[in-house]
Every structure is written in C-alpha cells, then in structure tokens.
Amino acid sequence: MNSRNSFAVAPRLRKLLGVSLLLPLLGAYLFGAALLGALVPPRWWLQTPFYIAAGILWAFPAIALVRWMERDARTSRNGTGADETPR
C-alpha cells in the first residue's frame, strides 16, 4: 500500500471538512479583498478591474475544494478513479 492510500478520508467526513474550511476561508478572502480594495485609488477605471478580478479569483480555490469534497470514494481508495470490481 502506498502512502497516498493511507490518508483516504470518508466521503461524509470529506464534505464536513470541506464546508468547515470553505466558509471561513471565503470570509477571510472577502475581508482581504475589502482591505486591498481600500488601497485602490478612487478611480472607476482602477477599481472596476480590481473588483472584477477579486470577484472571480475566489472561485478557483473554491472549485478545487468542492471537487475534492465530491470525489468518489473509489478515487480516494485506489487513486485512479478506476472501478475496482473485477469483470
């Protein structure tokens, strides 16, 4: 057995951990974006791209976390996603 399989997490626990991480991390991101947004000069042509980028960038780590939460139990056991059922 390799070390990757020894850290498998049950799907229910994975979802609990994911939600428990997602909400505080999203709150911290929003707080940080608001702090940085206060440093942007009050000109619409500077603030608009900042807030568009800040509004989009949070999604990439969130998508990765949600994919990890929704990963099939077979994937966490053998690391390939292949069905282990013999044919």
VEXTOR-231767 format. One line per 4 residues: number of its first residue (from 1); for each residue x, y negated, z negated of N, C-alpha, C, O. Coordinates in steps of 0.2 Angstrom, whole numbers. Layout:
% VEXTOR-231767
NUM	X Y Z X Y Z X Y Z X Y Z; ...
END
This chain:
% VEXTOR-231767
1	4 6 0 0 0 0 4 -6 0 9 -7 -4; 3 -11 4 7 -17 4 4 -22 -1 -1 -21 -3; 8 -27 -2 6 -32 -7 0 -36 -5 -3 -39 -9; -1 -37 2 -7 -41 4 -14 -37 1 -18 -41 -1
5	-14 -31 2 -20 -27 -1 -21 -27 -8 -26 -26 -10; -15 -28 -12 -16 -28 -19 -19 -34 -22 -21 -34 -28; -20 -39 -18 -23 -45 -20 -30 -46 -17 -33 -52 -17; -34 -41 -15 -40 -41 -12 -45 -44 -18 -45 -42 -24
9	-50 -48 -16 -55 -51 -20 -62 -49 -18 -63 -49 -12; -66 -47 -22 -73 -45 -21 -76 -51 -18 -75 -57 -19; -81 -49 -13 -84 -55 -9 -88 -59 -14 -88 -65 -13; -92 -57 -19 -95 -61 -23 -91 -66 -27 -92 -72 -28
13	-85 -63 -29 -80 -67 -33 -77 -72 -28 -76 -78 -30; -76 -70 -22 -73 -75 -17 -77 -81 -16 -75 -87 -16; -84 -80 -16 -89 -85 -15 -89 -90 -21 -90 -96 -20; -89 -87 -27 -89 -91 -33 -83 -95 -33 -83 -101 -35
17	-77 -92 -32 -71 -96 -32 -71 -102 -27 -69 -107 -28; -73 -100 -21 -74 -105 -15 -78 -111 -17 -76 -116 -16; -84 -110 -19 -88 -115 -21 -85 -119 -27 -86 -125 -27; -82 -115 -32 -79 -119 -38 -74 -123 -36 -72 -128 -39
21	-70 -121 -30 -65 -125 -28 -67 -131 -23 -65 -137 -23; -72 -129 -19 -74 -134 -14 -77 -140 -16 -75 -146 -14; -81 -140 -21 -84 -146 -24 -79 -151 -27 -80 -157 -26; -75 -148 -32 -70 -153 -35 -65 -156 -30 -63 -162 -30
25	-63 -151 -25 -58 -154 -20 -61 -159 -15 -58 -164 -14; -68 -158 -14 -71 -163 -10 -72 -170 -13 -71 -175 -10; -73 -169 -20 -74 -175 -24 -67 -179 -24 -67 -185 -24; -62 -175 -25 -55 -178 -25 -53 -181 -19 -50 -187 -18
29	-55 -178 -13 -54 -181 -7 -58 -187 -6 -55 -192 -3; -64 -187 -8 -68 -193 -7 -65 -199 -11 -65 -205 -9; -63 -198 -17 -60 -203 -21 -54 -205 -18 -53 -211 -18; -49 -201 -16 -43 -203 -12 -44 -207 -6 -41 -212 -5
33	-49 -205 -2 -51 -209 4 -54 -216 2 -52 -221 6; -58 -216 -3 -60 -223 -5 -54 -227 -8 -54 -233 -6; -50 -224 -11 -44 -228 -14 -40 -230 -8 -38 -236 -7; -38 -226 -3 -35 -228 3 -38 -233 7 -36 -238 10
37	-45 -232 8 -49 -237 11 -49 -244 9 -50 -249 12; -48 -244 2 -47 -251 -1 -41 -255 1 -41 -261 1; -36 -251 3 -30 -254 6 -30 -256 13 -25 -260 15; -35 -254 17 -35 -255 24 -38 -263 24 -42 -264 21
41	-34 -267 28 -36 -274 28 -44 -274 31 -46 -270 35; -47 -279 28 -54 -280 30 -56 -282 37 -59 -288 38; -53 -279 42 -55 -280 49 -58 -274 52 -56 -268 51; -64 -275 55 -68 -269 58 -64 -265 62 -65 -258 62
45	-59 -267 66 -55 -263 71 -50 -259 67 -47 -255 71; -48 -261 61 -44 -256 57 -48 -252 53 -46 -246 52; -53 -254 50 -57 -250 46 -61 -244 49 -62 -239 47; -64 -246 55 -68 -241 59 -64 -234 60 -66 -229 59
49	-58 -235 63 -54 -228 64 -52 -225 58 -52 -219 58; -51 -229 53 -49 -225 46 -55 -221 44 -54 -216 42; -61 -224 44 -66 -221 41 -69 -215 45 -72 -210 43; -68 -216 52 -70 -210 56 -65 -205 55 -67 -199 54
53	-58 -206 54 -53 -201 53 -55 -198 46 -55 -191 45; -56 -202 41 -57 -199 34 -64 -195 34 -64 -190 30; -68 -197 38 -75 -193 38 -74 -187 42 -78 -182 41; -69 -186 46 -68 -179 50 -63 -175 47 -64 -169 47
57	-58 -178 44 -52 -174 42 -54 -169 36 -51 -164 35; -59 -171 32 -60 -166 26 -63 -160 29 -63 -155 25; -66 -159 35 -69 -153 37 -64 -148 38 -66 -142 38; -58 -149 40 -53 -144 42 -51 -139 36 -52 -133 37
61	-49 -142 30 -48 -138 25 -55 -134 22 -55 -129 20; -60 -138 23 -67 -135 21 -69 -129 25 -71 -124 22; -68 -130 31 -69 -124 36 -65 -118 34 -67 -112 34; -58 -119 33 -54 -114 31 -56 -110 25 -56 -104 24
65	-58 -114 20 -61 -111 14 -67 -108 15 -68 -102 12; -72 -110 18 -78 -107 20 -77 -100 24 -80 -95 22; -72 -100 28 -70 -94 32 -68 -89 27 -69 -83 28; -63 -91 23 -61 -86 18 -66 -84 13 -66 -78 12
69	-71 -88 11 -77 -86 7 -81 -81 11 -83 -76 8; -82 -81 17 -86 -77 21 -83 -71 24 -86 -67 28; -76 -70 23 -73 -65 26 -76 -58 24 -78 -57 18; -76 -54 29 -79 -47 27 -75 -43 22 -69 -44 22
73	-78 -39 18 -74 -35 13 -69 -31 17 -64 -29 14; -71 -28 23 -66 -24 26 -60 -27 28 -55 -24 28; -60 -34 30 -55 -38 31 -50 -38 25 -44 -38 26; -53 -39 19 -49 -40 14 -46 -34 11 -40 -34 8
77	-48 -28 13 -46 -21 11 -40 -19 16 -34 -18 13; -41 -20 22 -35 -17 27 -32 -23 30 -27 -22 34; -34 -29 30 -30 -35 33 -31 -36 40 -28 -40 43; -35 -31 44 -35 -32 51 -43 -33 53 -43 -36 59
81	-47 -32 49 -54 -33 51 -57 -27 55 -63 -27 57; -53 -22 56 -55 -16 60 -59 -11 55 -58 -11 49; -64 -8 58 -68 -4 54 -64 2 52 -61 6 56; -64 4 46 -60 10 43 -64 17 44 -61 22 43
85	-70 16 47 -74 23 47 -71 27 53 -71 24 59; -70 33 52 -67 37 57 -73 39 62 -79 40 60; -71 40 68 -76 42 73 -76 49 75 -80 51 79
END
